């Protein structure tokens, strides 16, 4: 099974869209294995967005993600990264198809509600930034056989 990190960003929390975002991921069949409401520190933000450190928009990324609480989650499924990315839509909501989280609920690239890891390697790195190993649960669901052929 693959795992991926999803963050409901400050705009999603402030707009009361946490439940909507979780619901869409659950309806896809993904399994939630970790979740917490948290305030991102400047240090964590800089480590999370480290690949963009030299870009001119880096300070605004750090400023935004630390501006209000977020919800950090780990989701699990086969091809979890790809499934989540298809569910949330492209980085720019204007280019995201209707039916995706960003396509339905966001207007602005700087306020696009949600972060999803862009690959399995980055997912692992990001999960380790936001969660301790013991915070991620392993459990079965009674509906798993209805979601995926076992």
N, C-alpha and C positions, 0 to 999 in steps of 0.2 A: 504494500500500500504506500502511496505517496502522500506527503503532507505539504501544506502550504500555509503561509501566513496571510491573514487578511486583517487590515486595520480599517475600522470605521473612523474616518478622520474627524477633526473638530467640527467641520461644517455638518457632517452627517449626524453627530451627536447633538449639536445645537438645533438642528432642524427636526429632531425627534424621529430619525429614520433608522435607528438601530434595529428595531423589530422587523421592519420591512426588509432590510438588507439580510438579516439572519434568515428570515422566512424564505427569501428567494434562494439562498444557498441550500437550505434544508430541503426545499421542494425539488431541487436538482438531484438530491440523493446523497449529497456530501454529508459526512459525519463530523460534527463538532467535537473536538477532543480537548480543547482548552480555550478559556475565555477570561478576560479581566478588563474592568474599567480602570483606566490609569491616566495619570498626567505624565507626559513624556518630558524628560529632562533635556536640557540643552546638550549634554554629553551623549545621551542615547540618540537624540536626533542627528547629531553630527556623525555618529557611527553608522546609523541606519542609512543616511544619505551620503555617506563618504565618497562614493563613486562620482558624485556631482560637486565635490568640494571646490574645484577650480572653475566651475561655471558661475556666471554672473547671478543666476537666480538662486544659488545655494543659500544665502542668508534669508531670503524670503521663505524657502522650504522649511528651514529650521524654525524661523519665527512662527510660521503657520502651525506646524505640527505640535509646537509647544504652547500654543495660545489658549487651548481649552482641552478638556479631557478627550481621550480616544477610547475605543474598544478594540483590544487586541485579541485575535482569535487564531487558532490552528484548526484547519479543516483537513479531513482525510478522505481519500478515495483513490481508485486507480486513475492515473492522469489528473490528479487534483489540481495541479498548476494550470493546465490547459482548460479544464472545466471551469475553474474560478475565473480565469481571464476572459473566457467567452461569456460568462454570466455577468461580469461587471462591465464589459465593453472597453473600448479604447480609451487611452489617456485623455483625449480631447472629447468631451461629451458631444460636441457638434458633429463629430464623425462617428459616433457610436450609434448602432442601429436601435430602433425602438425595440423594446423587449429586454434590453440590457439595463442594469442598474443605472449606469451613467446616461444612457440614451433616454431613459424614462424620467429620471429624477434630477439631472444636473444640467447646467448651462455653460459653465465656465471651466476652462482647463485648470485654473488655480483653485477651484472649489469643486472638485470632482468626486467628493464624498468618501471614496474608498481606495485603499491600496491593496494590491494583490501581487505576490512575488512573481517575478518574470521568468523564472526557471527553477528546476529542482535544486541546483547548487545555491542560488540566492535564497530560495525558500529555507534551506537548512541553516544558512548563515543568519537570516533574519529571525527565524524561530528561536535560535540560540540567544539572540539579542534581547528578545522580549519575554522568554519563558525559561524557567529552570526545567530540567528533565522531569522531576517529580510533579510538576504542574500539568503535564500532558498525560491524559488518561488513555488507557486501553480498555475497551469494553465491547461487548456484542450488543446488537440491537435486534429486537424481535422481528423487525421489518426488513432486515438486510436481504433476505431471500426474495423479497418483492421488488427490490431495487436493482439487484445484480444477480445473475445466474451464478450460483455457488458451485 
